[in-house]
């Protein structure tokens, strides 16, 4: 069999190959997230149910102990009272009595936070192709912020919100969440020395709403800016990004009948604006 020699131009460059491999890894990870979230959700439900029962049992035991102590005091039996006082002191009853409800409340709060994280992961990984619905943009933004809190908390000093009342928007929530997550992570990574993120939501003319995400980073060079939404264009170091995030965001916005724009702020940083029609034709 005759082998056809390949020119070097026929082979993908090393950087492009690495980016494609990273894209495939992220696609695989996205498929796994929904399953993992489901697996986590099941034991969390057991914990939550058992915790509610435990809280009820503790309250009943607490009432029982209080009744026993009150009964002992009413008997005017000094020996019994001294014995009970000794037991209370030995087992640090007063501390346990005060601390146990606090521990149960903190545990319940922790379980609710896990539930929230799992719910956010499931929503983000959910393939909602063809499943458009009316969505509250403010709730969508806040959900995306919770999802990337681990990325923001080390560099973002403050998130400044400027929300105005806008109608719900007809869209695919998981895809819009993907766009927002990408913008929030990019904003944090653009400020390695720290800074604020400014988020605004407002209604504009022609039945459209806009979401702006602005950072206080170094901005985007004019050379990169003209190609910002093309595949494999990135300002991040090798291994830190695929150069596909903003390209995917652009495709999602176009598919929703909207657009995404990027502008350098006059003072400092970059502002990304998402424009969406309230109701798509």
ChimeraX attribute file (.defattr): number of C-alpha atoms within 10 A of each C-alpha:
attribute: neighborCount
match mode: 1-to-1
recipient: residues
	/A:1	3
	/A:2	4
	/A:3	5
	/A:4	6
	/A:5	7
	/A:6	8
	/A:7	7
	/A:8	8
	/A:9	7
	/A:10	8
	/A:11	10
	/A:12	11
	/A:13	11
	/A:14	9
	/A:15	13
	/A:16	14
	/A:17	12
	/A:18	15
	/A:19	20
	/A:20	17
	/A:21	13
	/A:22	16
	/A:23	17
	/A:24	12
	/A:25	12
	/A:26	13
	/A:27	11
	/A:28	11
	/A:29	12
	/A:30	17
	/A:31	14
	/A:32	12
	/A:33	17
	/A:34	20
	/A:35	13
	/A:36	13
	/A:37	19
	/A:38	15
	/A:39	12
	/A:40	14
	/A:41	17
	/A:42	10
	/A:43	11
	/A:44	17
	/A:45	13
	/A:46	10
	/A:47	15
	/A:48	17
	/A:49	11
	/A:50	12
	/A:51	17
	/A:52	12
	/A:53	12
	/A:54	13
	/A:55	16
	/A:56	12
	/A:57	12
	/A:58	15
	/A:59	13
	/A:60	12
	/A:61	12
	/A:62	13
	/A:63	12
	/A:64	12
	/A:65	11
	/A:66	12
	/A:67	12
	/A:68	13
	/A:69	15
	/A:70	11
	/A:71	12
	/A:72	17
	/A:73	14
	/A:74	10
	/A:75	10
	/A:76	10
	/A:77	10
	/A:78	11
	/A:79	10
	/A:80	14
	/A:81	17
	/A:82	12
	/A:83	11
	/A:84	16
	/A:85	13
	/A:86	12
	/A:87	12
	/A:88	14
	/A:89	12
	/A:90	9
	/A:91	10
	/A:92	11
	/A:93	13
	/A:94	10
	/A:95	11
	/A:96	13
	/A:97	12
	/A:98	10
	/A:99	11
	/A:100	14
	/A:101	14
	/A:102	12
	/A:103	12
	/A:104	16
	/A:105	13
	/A:106	12
	/A:107	15
	/A:108	17
	/A:109	12
	/A:110	13
	/A:111	17
	/A:112	14
	/A:113	12
	/A:114	15
	/A:115	18
	/A:116	15
	/A:117	17
	/A:118	22
	/A:119	18
	/A:120	19
	/A:121	21
	/A:122	19
	/A:123	20
	/A:124	23
	/A:125	21
	/A:126	16
	/A:127	16
	/A:128	15
	/A:129	10
	/A:130	8
	/A:131	10
	/A:132	14
	/A:133	13
	/A:134	14
	/A:135	17
	/A:136	15
	/A:137	24
	/A:138	18
	/A:139	10
	/A:140	15
	/A:141	20
	/A:142	12
	/A:143	22
	/A:144	25
	/A:145	19
	/A:146	15
	/A:147	20
	/A:148	16
	/A:149	14
	/A:150	10
	/A:151	16
	/A:152	23
	/A:153	12
	/A:154	12
	/A:155	17
	/A:156	21
	/A:157	13
	/A:158	13
	/A:159	14
	/A:160	13
	/A:161	13
	/A:162	12
	/A:163	14
	/A:164	11
	/A:165	11
	/A:166	17
	/A:167	17
	/A:168	15
	/A:169	20
	/A:170	18
	/A:171	25
	/A:172	19
	/A:173	24
	/A:174	23
	/A:175	22
	/A:176	22
	/A:177	23
	/A:178	18
	/A:179	22
	/A:180	24
	/A:181	21
	/A:182	17
	/A:183	23
	/A:184	23
	/A:185	16
	/A:186	19
	/A:187	27
	/A:188	25
	/A:189	19
	/A:190	22
	/A:191	19
	/A:192	12
	/A:193	12
	/A:194	19
	/A:195	19
	/A:196	19
	/A:197	23
	/A:198	17
	/A:199	20
	/A:200	17
	/A:201	21
	/A:202	17
	/A:203	19
	/A:204	13
	/A:205	7
	/A:206	8
	/A:207	12
	/A:208	18
	/A:209	21
	/A:210	21
	/A:211	22
	/A:212	20
	/A:213	23
	/A:214	25
	/A:215	29
	/A:216	23
	/A:217	23
	/A:218	13
	/A:219	20
	/A:220	19
	/A:221	11
	/A:222	10
	/A:223	8
	/A:224	13
	/A:225	14
	/A:226	11
	/A:227	13
	/A:228	22
	/A:229	22
	/A:230	16
	/A:231	14
	/A:232	19
	/A:233	18
	/A:234	19
	/A:235	14
	/A:236	13
	/A:237	8
	/A:238	12
	/A:239	10
	/A:240	12
	/A:241	17
	/A:242	23
	/A:243	22
	/A:244	19
	/A:245	22
	/A:246	22
	/A:247	17
	/A:248	18
	/A:249	22
	/A:250	21
	/A:251	16
	/A:252	19
	/A:253	20
	/A:254	14
	/A:255	11
	/A:256	21
	/A:257	16
	/A:258	19
	/A:259	18
	/A:260	21
	/A:261	13
	/A:262	19
	/A:263	14
	/A:264	20
	/A:265	17
	/A:266	8
	/A:267	8
	/A:268	13
	/A:269	20
	/A:270	21
	/A:271	23
	/A:272	19
	/A:273	20
	/A:274	21
	/A:275	22
	/A:276	24
	/A:277	21
	/A:278	22
	/A:279	15
	/A:280	13
	/A:281	7
